[in-house]
Structure formats: C-alpha cells, structure tokens
Amino acid sequence: MSIDTEIPVDEVTEPWWELTRQRRLAVQRCGVCGLAQLPPRLLCTGCGGDELELGAAGRRGIVDSYTVVHRAPAPDVAVPYTLARVRLVDGPILLTRLVGDFEPRCDQPVVLTWLPLPDGRALPAFTREL
Amino acid sequence: MTVAVVGAAECDLGHTGRSAQHLLAQAVRRALDDAGLRLCDVDGLATTSRLPATQLADQLGLCPSWTDSADAGAAVFERYVARAVQAIEAGQCAVAVLAYASDQRSARSRRLGGGYDRGTPEAQFEQPYLPLWPLSYYAMTARRYLHTYGLDRGDLARVAVAARARALANPAAFRHGAGPLTVDDVLAAPLVSSPLGTLDCCLVTDGGGAIVLTSLDRARHLPHPPVAVLGYGEAVTHAAMATPEDLLTTGVAASGARAFAHARREPADVDLIQLNDSFTVSVPLGLEQLGFCPPGSGAAWAGTPVNTTGGGLSYGHPGQLGVLLVIEAVRQLRGGCGPRQIPGARTALVHGTGGIGSSHATVILEAA
C-alpha cells in the first residue's frame, strides 16, 4: 500500500493525529450536546457549540459498505485493496481500509488495527473481529 | 412561470482534438443560432469554475451584467437554470447563456484518483486511503444498494444495457455505432471499484453545450416553441465519503421534492426523466429517490423514459453532464427528436448530481 507520507494537519486536527502515534483512536465530543464527531472540527455539527474535546473511541465498528479497488489511482499504487465506510460504536463513520484475509460484507463487525506511516503517525484501519 | 429556454445546442462530442475554450465558444454560437439571437443580445453568462465566465466573456467580447462560475459538479447547470430565472425575473439580465465544454478525452486529463485540495478535511482523512474519486463512493453506494435489496451486479448491468439501446437510436451518441450491449458483456468487463466494472461507469469524452434563457414574453417571438421553467429545487448534502449517515438516502430526494412542490407537479405528470447517470447505480437510486418507484425496484424500471440520448453511460460524458441533460429535455419538449422522440412529451424532469452525490439540483420544464 502506497500512501502519501505527508498527510497534512491543521491546528484543530493536529492533536488527533498526535494520538495516532500512540495508536490511540479519538473522537471529538461536544461538551454541550454530547455528540461524537469525526473528523475534528472547530464547531459541533450537532449544536454549533465550540466546547469540543478529544476522547477515546471504542475499538469496534460495523462495515456500512465497502469496495475493492482494482484500478490503481496512480502508477506506484498496488491493487487490489479494500476501502470501507466503518461506523464506530461511538457513532461517527470513517472512510478506512479493511485489511487481513477475509471476504468483507455489509453490516459485518470489525475491529481497529493500525497502518503505520513513515513519520510515526498511523492510519486507523479495520480487520475481522476474532 | 415567466422564463423559458429558447436555445439549446451541443458542441462537438467524443474525441474532438479541440481545446475546451474553443468547444465552449462553439457551444455558445450554436445555442444562440438555435435561439435566433446574436452574441450582442447576451448580458448573462454562466460557466463552471473550470473555465470561468470571466474568461468566456473575454473570449466572446462580452461585458455581461450577470455571471456565475460555481463549482458544484454536474449539478451546476440545473442550479444555473434556477439562478438565471431569478436573474431574469429580477431584471439583472435579459438573455442568459449557460455553457459548458470539456476536452478531457482529447487532453487525457481525467485522473482516477481525482484530486483533493490540501486545505480540505478529505485531504487528511480520506485521501490517505486512496479512494478512486468519485468512483469508489458510488461503488460503496452500489454495494450497499445491492446488499439492502438482495440484488446482484446483473441488476445494475441492466441499466447499462438500457442506456446502450437508447444510444443506438441517437446518431450523436459516442456509442451509437458500437452495437447492443448484453448483461453478460457488462458482467464480463473488468472491475474498477467493486461492484462497479468499466461498463457500469460513464464514458470519458470531450463535449458540452449551451442553453439560452430569456423571458417567456420575448420567447414567444423567437423561432422555437418556448420551453418554460416550471420549478426547481436544490440540495447539498456532503463533501466527504464518510459524512452521509445512509448511502441510500441521497440529496436527490430533497432536491426533487422541492422542485415538484415549486412546479406544482408530481412524478405521474412527467413524460421524460433526464438523470445524471455517471454510474449505473445512480439511475435506479435516483428514480426511487425522486418518487417514481419504490426503493429497490428502480433497476427494472420500464415506465417514463429516462435519458433518451443514451446518457453518460453510452451517449457521452464530458465531466459535467448537467447542461447536456437540459439540452435533450428541451429538444424532446419541442418535438423533432426523430426515432428517439417521446410522442407528445410535454413535461420533463432534469436532475443534475455533482461530486460524490454531494450537490443536487432539479428542474422541471414544460412545453409552453
């Protein structure tokens, strides 16, 4: 898997990315309405509030849908790979990858794993729950 | 209803060897000829962010009093129809030209991965996983659609087969001479982003076109029977692939419902549906979301005719299909589409979808 090694960050998302160095998946929680959201934003998409804090996310999720990519978007990218929308137990949906040797299906439970990045950060991905 | 479409024309389509700006000027000239108007009559101009109205105005020697150059993917032209109606009603301009052209096939400029602006959240949270853009989003929608309704790839393949059959009746279609398609052909084509294969995906062609709008009063003195803008609606739902709660509840529903309410019409009144079919799944899901048929049944649709040109799947797709959807609706409502003419067509619904199902706009047109 070839991945852009210079994934940009901004002043709101940087703490979220820093937690990935410790393989900790966070969601942003609203101190006013309690909504959990990803990616981190300046304002809560539930109530517009700005009292948002990062908190630990559960490690489990459900595959909403997936697709196996057979055509590489760039010459140096190895195919096939499996992209998925995974709904975290906390609520937010992530675009992510499914890794490991299994046939995915919609509504399947999956569990968090990490894809390391060259700079020490990591991308959350999911695999079959054992 | 006070505003009508009075001119409509395509520029060259396919592999033209021409540049986008000259295809654009060609489209404008042809649409004005069709309208019986001249360049000096034009005081409103809208294109897309790819070739902004400022540049087209300069190219044409115009100093318009109303322009727009928005970035809303293929939905932008249905949105512009609404904007142009509003501008003409408000007296901001009298004759508006909405134009689009692309040389993406000749220039080989289409990229499977799309391109994420570094300043967007998607550049951080989606691009690293390397989705094909917009293809992988529609692929996940298709997978969820098949899963939810217990269907398989063969059901979606029927959409491509039907599109090809219509292209065979349209001499302008890129696949006009390609012969009929079978479900087996579609299933045997290489997968791109499962469950979508190459024949589930729209063509990549040069092409485009332009339409001309003016007041209904003025329209009655022009060569063609006017096609009135009866109503419109819009919806914007998301930019990121992860945002929608439910892939099968799309912005088509809200946009369509707003247009029907505005036009005081309902699905049963519609004689022609022009729907953005960048991928096979967009057609059944779109028909269902517009209220033409129940959820899960759209792939077997045999009711009101859809995409009579052959659509993005078999007619042509220059990147932003929206203007071409309007052009065909106008022609059908005027009559004279030859073998593909829908007899007595009076009311058309045109729905444009942009991005990854991100932006939507619906227009209802009627022979005045």
Chai-1 contact restraints between the chains, C-beta under 6 A:
chainA,res_idxA,chainB,res_idxB,connection_type,confidence,min_distance_angstrom,max_distance_angstrom,comment,restraint_id
A,I3,B,P128,contact,1.0,0.0,6.0,A-B,restraint_1
A,D4,B,P128,contact,1.0,0.0,6.0,A-B,restraint_2
A,I7,B,Q124,contact,1.0,0.0,6.0,A-B,restraint_3
A,I7,B,P128,contact,1.0,0.0,6.0,A-B,restraint_4
A,P8,B,R118,contact,1.0,0.0,6.0,A-B,restraint_5
A,P8,B,A123,contact,1.0,0.0,6.0,A-B,restraint_6
A,P8,B,Q124,contact,1.0,0.0,6.0,A-B,restraint_7
A,T13,B,Q124,contact,1.0,0.0,6.0,A-B,restraint_8
A,P39,B,P121,contact,1.0,0.0,6.0,A-B,restraint_9
A,P39,B,F125,contact,1.0,0.0,6.0,A-B,restraint_10
A,S65,B,M140,contact,1.0,0.0,6.0,A-B,restraint_11
A,S65,B,R143,contact,1.0,0.0,6.0,A-B,restraint_12
A,S65,B,R144,contact,1.0,0.0,6.0,A-B,restraint_13
A,T67,B,S136,contact,1.0,0.0,6.0,A-B,restraint_14
A,T67,B,A139,contact,1.0,0.0,6.0,A-B,restraint_15
A,T67,B,M140,contact,1.0,0.0,6.0,A-B,restraint_16
A,T67,B,S193,contact,1.0,0.0,6.0,A-B,restraint_17
A,T67,B,S194,contact,1.0,0.0,6.0,A-B,restraint_18
A,V68,B,S194,contact,1.0,0.0,6.0,A-B,restraint_19
A,V69,B,S193,contact,1.0,0.0,6.0,A-B,restraint_20
A,H70,B,L191,contact,1.0,0.0,6.0,A-B,restraint_21
A,H70,B,V192,contact,1.0,0.0,6.0,A-B,restraint_22
A,R71,B,L112,contact,1.0,0.0,6.0,A-B,restraint_23
A,R71,B,V192,contact,1.0,0.0,6.0,A-B,restraint_24
A,P73,B,L112,contact,1.0,0.0,6.0,A-B,restraint_25
A,P73,B,G113,contact,1.0,0.0,6.0,A-B,restraint_26
A,P73,B,L130,contact,1.0,0.0,6.0,A-B,restraint_27
A,P73,B,L132,contact,1.0,0.0,6.0,A-B,restraint_28
A,L83,B,Y129,contact,1.0,0.0,6.0,A-B,restraint_29
A,L83,B,P131,contact,1.0,0.0,6.0,A-B,restraint_30
A,L83,B,S136,contact,1.0,0.0,6.0,A-B,restraint_31
A,R85,B,M140,contact,1.0,0.0,6.0,A-B,restraint_32
A,I93,B,A242,contact,1.0,0.0,6.0,A-B,restraint_33
A,L94,B,A242,contact,1.0,0.0,6.0,A-B,restraint_34
A,L95,B,E126,contact,1.0,0.0,6.0,A-B,restraint_35
A,L95,B,Y129,contact,1.0,0.0,6.0,A-B,restraint_36
A,L95,B,M241,contact,1.0,0.0,6.0,A-B,restraint_37
A,L95,B,A242,contact,1.0,0.0,6.0,A-B,restraint_38
A,R97,B,Y129,contact,1.0,0.0,6.0,A-B,restraint_39
A,C106,B,H147,contact,1.0,0.0,6.0,A-B,restraint_40
A,L123,B,P128,contact,1.0,0.0,6.0,A-B,restraint_41
